[in-house]
Amino acid sequence: MSAYLLEWVNLLGRWAHMITGIAWIGASFYFIWLDNSLEAPKKTEDSDQGVSGEVWSVHGGGVYHAQKYQLAPPTLPDTLHWFKWEAYTTWISGMFLMALMYWYGAEIYLIDPAVADLSKPIAIIIGIAVIFLGWFAYDWLCESEIGQNERKMALIMFTVLVILAFFLCQIFSGRGAYMHFGAMLGTIMVGNVFFVIIPGQKDLLKAKIEGRQPDSIHGIRGKQRSVHNTYFTLPVLLVMISNHYAITYGHQFNWLILIAITLIGALIRVYFVARHKGRASPLPILAAGLILFSIIALMAPSSNELTASTSGNGVSNSADAVDIETIHGIVVSRCSSCHASVPSQAGFASAPKGIVFESQDDVVRQAVAIYQQTVITKAMPIGNLTGITEKERNTIGQWFQQLPR
């Protein structure tokens, strides 16, 4: 596939993924709010008909009255709206992007020889295994006795996610590790919809049609999986955009940052789910904020970091001047295969983010980004395709420190 067509396919795939994802998450968040905002029905006849809760709301110039039946209404309506295709199309478009970018382009985005020198087939097989085995392991936990105790379930799930994040970051590029972690959570979410929630709803309706008593277990399981999905949502969303922020996946402790992000997202949802029901303890949101600011503080590069990293690597001392010609030469040889008006690197039809390094002025204008990506996070060149050396990274760092502030 030519780089030009690949870029268009990537763009349209991402657009479709965003559209369907917004539809799925919006519906999911709405129904979680709806379920937690229900009040006892005011009319006795509604209760007698099996209504377990109701809520009045206003939106878009209209007043809405929603009612929830404990199992099913006495008579099924002619038109019944299902919420499933949003989830399915989000997963399908996401897996399409995964296959396109991280499997088809594994040597660029998934494999980092500095982390683990994997062959392309092995890397892809591991990635696929993680995504799908994650679902089977999670589903087994839910169906076991462990799944009946939400606190125990949460503790085991968190422990497994910590181990998984560490494992992925030891075998894949940081970017690839994050994406596979998020894809596994997303697959669990859509698996809950496809294998548990929708079949349960269908059986409830079938029981109504056949005149038998519906099995209440379907409602219990569906509620459990829906709640789990809402806790996974925010971590998955942040992982989706993390490829734009190398300060996360490119960090030395990227796996720990990934877990912290996951925990922060879950805590935020814990607070808002509780808030739907009325007054909620601020502790979850305060804990999320504390973790977030702790990460920001701990990740901040120290003023001595550059001096420590450049000593003994071919740079004589911090006072030695590094001229722009030297830096321009390094950047052109190591970065311009992608960051050029016409990239020479296979798979790139245009410079990422439109940033080019063709003149000395280009290099000076992008000094902060070059320093951040090549010295601090070492996320670029991506997968170190061009073989930049530590000495060259340190030279860039020394040059950046010499620039006037």
N, C-alpha and C positions, 0 to 999 in steps of 0.2 A: 504494500500500500504506500503510495507516495506521501511525503510529509505534509503536503498541502491538503490532501483528502483526509489524512489522519487528524489534522488539526480541526477540520470541519466536523468530522465524526465525533471527536472529543467534545467540541463546543455544544453540539446538538444533544449529545448524550448527557452532558452535565445539566443542560437546561431542562431536559425531560426529567432528570433525577430530582432537580430542585422543585419543579412544579408538582410532581407526584408526592414528593416528600412533604411539601407544605400541606397538601391536601390530607395526607395520612396523619401527620402530626397534629394538624389543626383539629381534625375530627376526634383524634384520640384525646387531646387535651380537653376538648369540649365535653366529651362524654364522661371523662373523669370528674370534671367540674359538676356536670349535671347529676351524676350519681351521688356525689358528696353534698349536693345542695338540696336534695329532695326533702320535702316535708310531708308529714302524715296527711293523707287526703282529707279535705274538709267535709266532703259529702259521704254519708253512710253508705249510700248506694254504690259509690265508687269502691269503697273498701269491700263491699259484698261481691263486687265483680272481680276482685283480685288485685286491685290497684294498691301497690305498697308505698308509693310516694308520688309527689307531684311538685312542680315548680313553675312559677310564673316569671317571665322575663320580657324585656323590651329590647328591640334591636331594629335598626333600619327603618324606623317609623312605624313599626308594628308591635303588637303585644302577642306573645306566644304562651301557650299553656301545654306543658309536657307532662305526661304521666308514665310511670313505670309499673308494669305488672310483675308480680312476684315470679310467675312462671310464664303464663300466656293468657291473652284475653279470652273471654268466653267464645267469641266469634272472630275468626281471622279476617282482616281487611282484604279487599281486592288488591290493593297496592301496598307492598311492604318494602321499604328501602333497606338495602344491605350495605354495610361499610366494609368492603374487603379488597376491591380492586385498587384502591389507593395504596394499600400495603403491598400488594403483589407487584404492581408496576414500579413502585419505589425500589423494591428488592431486585427486580429484573433489570432495571436501568442501572442500579448500583453495581450489580455483578457484571453487567456489560462493560462498565467503565473499569472495573477491577481487571477484567480479562484484557481489555484494550491497553491499559496503561501499565499495570503491574505484572501481568503475565506475558503478554505479547512484547512489552518493553521491559522485561525483567532485568536485562543487563544494564538498564539505565536507572530505573526507579526502585527495583526490589533488591538487587544484589549489590552489596558493598564489600569488595574483597578485603578491605581493612577490618571488617567485622567478621565475615566468614566467607571463605572462597568456595561458594556453592556453584554447581553447574545449574544452568537454566532449568532443565527438567526437574531436578531435585528441589529447587527453590519453589517451583510452581506446585509440585506435589505436596510439599509441606504446607504451603499457603492454603490449598484447597482442603487438606486434611484438618487443619486448625479450624477453618470456618465451619465445616459440617460436623466434625466430631464435637465441637463446642455445643451445638444444638442437642445432639444425642445425650451428652453428659448432663446438660441442664435439664432436659426433659426427664431423664432418669431420676435426678434429684427431686424434681417436683412430684413425681409419681411415687417416690419412696416415702417412708415414714418421716424422713427429714423434711420433706415438703409440707408436712402438717404443722411444723413449727417454724414460723416466719423468721424469728430471730436466729435460730440455728441455721436455717437456709441462707439467710443473708451473710452470716459469718463465713460459712463454707464457700459460698459464691465469691465473696470478696477475697478469700485466701487463694482460691483457684485463679482469679483474675490477676492477682499480684504475681503468682508464679508464671502465668501465661505472658504477662507483659514483660517480665524479665527474660523469659525464654525467647520471645519474638525479637527483642532488642539485641539479643546475643547472636542471632543468625541472619537477620535482615537489616537492610539500611533502616535508619530511624524512621524515615518517611514510610517505607514499606511495612515496618512493624506496626506503626500507628494505624495504617489503613486496614491491615488484616485484623487487628484487634477490634476496630470499629465494625468491620464487615461481619465478624463473628457475632457481635452483639446485635447487629441489624438482622442477621439470619435467625437468631433466637427470637427476636421480636416478630418477624414474619412467620416463623414456625409456630409461634403461639397462636397467631391468627388462623393460619391454614390448617393446622393439625388439632387444635383444641377449641378455640373460640367459635369459629364458624361451624364445625361439625356439631358442637354442643347446641348451638342455636338451631341448627337444622333438625336435630333430634327432638328438641322441645316442641317445635312446630309440627313435626311428624306425629308426635304423641298426641297432640291436640286434634289433628285431623283424624287419627285412628281411634280417638275416644278413650285413650288410656292415660293414666296418671303420669305426667312428665317427671323425669328423674331430676331432682334438685341438684345432683352432683355437678351437672353441666354448668349451672349458674355459679356454683362455688368455684369450680376450676376456671371458668371464664373470667370471673372477677379477679382471682389470684394472678392469672397471666396478664390481664390488662394493667394491673397495678405494677407488676414487674416491668412491663413495657414502658410505662411512664417514667420509671426510675432510670431506665437505660437510655431514654431519648436524648437528654442533654449531653451526656458523654459522647454519644454517637454524632451529634451535631457538631461538637467541637472537634472531634477527630476528622470530620468531613472537611473542615476548613484549615486543619493544622498544617497541611502541606504548604501553606503560604507563610508559615511562621517557624522558621528553622530554629529559633531560640528554644522551642520545645523538643522537637524530634532530634535536633542536632546536638543537644546537650549531653554531657558525659553521663548524667543520670537520667536519660530520657525515659527509661522504664518507670522510674519513681515519679517523674512528672506526669506521665500518662495515668498512673494509678491515682495520683492526687487529683487530677482533672476529673477522673471518673467519680471519685468520692465527692468532690465539690458539686458536680452535676446532680448526683443522687440526693445529696443533702438539700439542695435547692428545691428539688421536686418534693422531698419529704415535707418541707415547710409549706409549700403551696398547696399540696394535697390536704394537709391539716388545716390550712387557712380557709379552704373551701367550706369546711364544716363549721367555721366560726372563729373564735379566738384560738390562736396557735402559739405554742412556745417559740420564742425567738432563738432558742439554742441551736437548732439545725442551721439557720441562716448565719448566725454568728460564727459557728464552727466552720462553715464554708468560707466565710470571709477571712477568718484567721488562717486557714490553710492556704488560701489564695495569696494573701499578703506575705505569708512566710515563704512561699515559693518565689515570689517576686524578689524578696529581699535576699534569699539564699542564692538565687541564680545571678544576681547582679555581679558583673565582673569587677574585681578589685583593681585598685590603681597599681598594685604590684604584680598583677597577673602577667602582663606583657613581659616585664623584666625577668620574671621567673621562667617564662616559657622560651625566651630567646637565648638565655645563657647556655653556652656550650654547643650552639647549633650553627656556628659559622658566622655569627654576627659579633664583631670584635667588642663593641661596647655600645651602650645606649646613646652615647654622644656622637657616634659616627653618623654622618649625614647620608641619607639614601636619596638619590636624585630621581626625578620623575621619569627619566629615560629608562632607568632600571625597572621601575614599577610598571611602566607601560609595556616593556618587553615581557615581563612575567604575565601580566594580565592578557596580553594579546595571545601568547603561546598557550596559556592554560584556560582562558575563559572565552575567547572570541570565536571558538568553533561553534558555540551556541549563541553568544551575545554579539551578533553581527547583523548588518543589514540583510545579508544573505548567508545564513548559517551553513557551515559545512558539515556539522554533526548530523548523522543520519537520524531521522525522526523529528527534526525541527524545521518547520517551514518559515518561522519567524522567531525573532529574539524573545526569550521569556520575559514577560511583563514589558516588552518594548524597550528593554535596556540594552544599549550597544556600547562596546568598548573598542572603538576604532581609532580615536585620537587621544592625545594626552589630556585634552580638556574633558573628554568623556570620563576618563579615569578619575580626574580631580572632582568632577561633579558628583560622582557616585562613590566617593571615598568612604563614607560611612557604611554604605551597603557592602562594599567590597571587604572592608575590615570585619564587619559583623559576620558575613557569610564564610569568609575564608580563614579567619583567625580565631574568632570567638566560638562560633558553632562548628566550624569546619564542615558545613553542609555542602559547600561548593568547592570545586566543581562537582556536580551531582555524580555520585558513585565514583568520584575521582577518576572519571573517564580519561582525563588528560594527564594524569600522573603528577600532580603538583607535589612538591617535596615540602618537608617540614621547614627546611631552610628558606624556601621561597615564601611560605606562609609567615615566617618570622620576619623576613625582610619587609613584607607588606605591613606587618604590625608595627615595625620600627618606623617606617615611613609615615604611617598614620599618626603615630605619637608626635612626630615632628611638625605636623600641620598646625597652623595657627588656629586657636580656638576663638 
